[in-house]
Amino acid sequence: MWSLLLEYLLYLPPNLIPLAGEGAMQAVSIVFEKPFAKVKVGFDVCMVVISAVTCLIFVHSFGSVGLGTIISAVLVGTTLNYIVKIYTKITGKTVDLKNEG
């Protein structure tokens, strides 16, 4: 989880080319004017639900969708939100994870 948080903080603010998932989250965040961390939580939870339903249909079990996957889907975006708030409070600088301009 910490490596994902570090990844977001290192390549999203300088506007490096994101992976497809992060790029989609950035686009949704910009278009709907929502904080990136909240969009991340929503996106990850949707992906877990889609994976669980797909596994139930084809494998008749949850497959590799376990408790850790569900917890991670919620905690990565939530923790990212707190880290950005703490960074802003300590340094007085904002971190733009959306890169709108």
Residue, then its C-alpha position, 0 to 999 in steps of 0.5 A: m500500500w505504501s508503495l502505491l501512495l509513494e507512486y502517486l505522490l511521485y509521478l502525478p504532481p509532476n505530470l508524468i504519463p500515468l498508467a491507464g487506471e490513474g489516467a482515467m481517475q485523473a480525467v474523472s477527477i478533472v471533469f467532475e471537479k472531485p478530489f483525486a483521492k475520493v475518485k480513487v476510492g470510488f474507482d477501486v471499489c467499483m473494480v473490486v465489485i466488478s471483479a467479485v461479480t465476474c468471479l462469482i459468475f465464472v468461477h462460482s467463488f470470489g477467487s482472489v477477491g479477499l478481505g485484503t483486496i477490499i480493505s486496500a480498495v478503501l484505504v489507499g485513496t483514504t490514506l492518500n487524502y490524509i497524506v496530502k492534507i498533512y503535507t499541505k499543513i506542514t509545508g503550506k504547499t498544495v499537491d495537485l494530483k489532477n494536473e489540470g493545467 
